[in-house]
């Protein structure tokens, strides 16, 4: 593990990620990441959960199922919620060989561009999924 991750401490905290399994693109992306994270998943560092099976899982945090269908959501053991690109960053932070992606995307200007890009893509993907009746 890199010095950066050891100093941040977040990479060793468990992260629960909720996503829309009815979206074929979301499912493919998470499956790819899950395979790369197999060791972390087995040790409980990252857990992927289907929001469609737990539609009220995040409502106590004011997060509705439609928000999770639009943007990836994750939560650590301290109750910190990560949404969209910030959730993706937290996943990469825990993925062996991909921690550099997290560090890159956290740079202020890069983060703003990534946040905007993720939001645009997620909005279009959400609209496409609604039109296709993927839930």
N, C-alpha and C positions, 0 to 999 in steps of 0.2 A: 504494500500500500504506500502511496506517495506521502511525502511529508505534509503536503497541502491537506490531504484527506485526514491524516492523523491529527493535524492541528485543528481542523474544523470539527471533527468528531461526528458530523452528521452522517457520514458514509456508513458507520457501524450501527446507527439507529435503524430499527425496523421502519419500513415505509409501506403503507397500504395504498394501492393504486386502484381506483375505480375507473372503469372504462365501459364503452358501449360495445358489447360483443355482437350486436346485430349489424354493426357497420363493418362491411367486409374489409375496408382499408384499415380501420382501427384494429380489428382482430388480427390482421396480417402483421401490422407493426408491433403489436404487443407480443404475438407469438414469436416473432424474430427476436425481440428483446428478451423474452422469457428464456429462450434457448441460450442466448448469450449469458444470461444471469442464472443459469441452472443452479450453480453452487449457492448463490445468494438466496435464491428462492427456497432451496432445500434447507438452508440454515435460518430462514425466516427474516432475512434482511429486507426482502421485497416480497410482497404478496399482491397478486393481481386478482381483482374481484369484479364480477359482472354486475354492473349497476342495475341491469334489467331483472336480476334475481333478488336484488335488495333495493327497490326503488326509494325507500325511505331512509336509507343508511346515513345520509348526510343532512337530512332535514333539520336535525337539532342544531346544526351549524348554519342554518338558513340557506342551504344549497339544495335546489330542486333537481329532480332527475333530468329535466331538460338541459340544465346547465352542464351536467356530466356527459350527456349525449353530445353536447357541443364542444366541450373542452375537457381534456384529461384532468382528473383531480387526484391528489394524493394527500396523505396525512401521516405524520410521524407520531411517535409515542407521546410527545409533549403536546399534541393537539394542533401543531402547526399545519395549516392547510397550504398546499401548493397547487396552483391552477395553471393550466396551459403550458407554456414553455417552461415555467418554473418547476412544474411537475416533471417534465421531460429531463430537465437539468438534474433533478434529484435522482431520477432513474439512472442517467448516465454516470452520475457521481458514484453509484454503487455497482456499475458494470465494469468488470475487469477489462482493461485495454481501452476503455472509452472515457475515462475520467478527464482526459484532455479536452473532450468536447464540452463537458460541464464547465471547466475553467475558462475555455474560450467564450462560451455563451454568457458567462457572468461578467465579462468586460462591459463597462457601461454602454458604449455605443453599439457594440455587437448585440448586447441584450435588448436594447430598444428596437433594433432592426429585426431580431429574431422574434420578439414579442409581437410586433406588428405583422410580420410574415405568418407566424403561427395563427394569429387571430384571423387574418384574411382567409388562410387555407381552411381553418376549422369552420369558419362561417359558411364557406362554400360547400364543404363536405357535409355539414349539418343539413343545409338546404337540399342537397342531392339525396341524402338518406331519407329525409322527410318525403320528397317526391317519389322515391322508390318504395316507400312504405316499409323501411327497415326496422320498424318497431310497432 
